[in-house]
Amino acid sequence: MDRMRALGVAAVLAVSAGTCGAAASGAPQAVSARYEVFWNGTRVAVQNETFEARDGQYRIVSESRAVGPLALIAPRPLRATSSGRRTDAGLLPQLFEGGRGSNDPRRVHAEFDWEAERLTVARRDRNEILPLPPGTQDQLSIMYQFMFLAPDRPQLLHLTRTNGRKLEQHSYAVRTGVEIETPLGRMTTVHLVRQHLPNEDGVEVWLAPQHHYLPIKLLILDDKGARYEQVMTRLEIKP
C-alpha cells in the first residue's frame, strides 16, 4: 500500500490552511480522474479516482489496477477510501482505509478524532493512538485539500499526513509558474519539491491552478534510485 499509493498520490502531505494563499473559490462537488502509473519508465498500473462532496460531507475512492506482468503478481486491485467533513477551509478526514481486500495483511486504517485531538492507526496486530496535529490529512485527502488551500506563492510548506500506520512530517519548497507538457496539454503548474536527506525519498508534485490545484503529475525518486511516476490522462470536473 505504501509503495503504490504513498509513492504516488500520497507523496504530498498535509497542510494547515494558514500556510498557503487564499482558499480556492468554487471548489467542485465532484471530480473523476485517471492516472497512468510508471515504474522506472515501464507502465505498471492504471489508477482511477473519484471525489464527491455533498451535504457537508466528502468521500474519495481510489482504485489502482496493475497492468502487464505486474498483473500476474498482483491481480487484485488496490483500493483506498477517505471520508469525512467538508468545511469552508477544506477537508476534515474522519476515516481512511486501504488495501487489496479485507483480508490483506498490509491493509491500512486510520480514524481521526478531532475533538479529542487524537489519531488511531492500525500498526501490525494492534491499534496505536497518536496526537492529531491541526491540518493533518491522509494520503488521499491531501491531494484534494489543495483545491481549498491554493498554494499560489513561493514558500516552504511544513506538512503532516498519515498513511494509516504512522504520522509523517515533511517540508516542501513551492515554485509557481512552472510549465510542463502533459497528456492533457501544456500547463502552467505549481511545483512542489520535498526537502530531504540523501537517504530519504525525493518527491515532486505538479498542481494545476487552472484545474482547482489538482495534481497533474507526481514523481518519486527513492533512496535506491528507483523512479515512480504518476501522470493524469483524464479529468472530469462537476462544478
Secondary structure, 3 states (H helix, E strand, C coil): CHHHHHCCHHHCCCCCHHHCCCCCCCCCCEEEEEEEEEECCEEEEEEEEEEEEECCEEEEEEEEEECCCHHHHCCCCEEEEEEEEEECCEEEEEEEEEECCCCCCCCEEEEEECCCCEEEEEECCEEEEEECCCCCEECCHHHHHHHHHCCCCCEEEEEEEECCCCEEEEEEEEEEEEEEEECCEEEEEEEEEECCCCCCCEEEEEEEHHHCCEEEEEEEECCCCCEEEEEEEEEEEEC
